[in-house]
């Protein structure tokens, strides 16, 4: 038994010595001249290093991508819930859209066209004259073009009795076309006015829809305004 153990130790020691001898005095500039075992060991170490670095790089990219997707998850869930609610209430939303569209159409009908503006100005003038008011000023201003309509300001100054002035303001509000009064100033007609005569100054604003040429011009200007 002792003889077999001694032979095994001697063989193992000789094998290790032989292996270590192959790794001694290796010339790093001439790996092609290395013994077989150092070549295999170098190849395995290089392959492991490449795999390790590649694995680290792949994992880092995958981790960043995973985190990005996790960050998107709450927004996607909220968007899904919102669309689900819309899908459930689609018929009701469609009905509401139709109602809003009908309301908008009704409002648009209250906006005169360019050709109807003169008639509307005449209606405002007749509303004052019908109440026995005296127009001291009636000056249409410059038309202001908005996104989908045009606004015409009119500087008005009328003189008349208290109730007539109030009735005139009510008549303006009840016109078939939209006319609004702004910046109202009501003062006695004169310092020694008698009979309750008042002078009212106001900025009336009426609105009209844009014709196709004006709509096209608004769109062109919007495109030019974009950076």
Protein Blocks (a to p, Z undefined) as FASTA:
>chain_A
ZZmmmmmmmmmmmmmmmmmmmmgopafklmmlpcfklmmmmmmmmmmmmmmmmmmmmmmm
mmmmmmmmmmmmmmmmmmmmmmmmmmmmmmmmmmmmmmmmmmmmmmmmmpccfklmmmmm
mmmmmmmmmnopacfbdcdddddddfkbccddddddddddfklmmmmmmmmmmpmbdcdd
ehiacddfbfklghhiacddddddddddddfklmmmmmmmmmmmpZZ
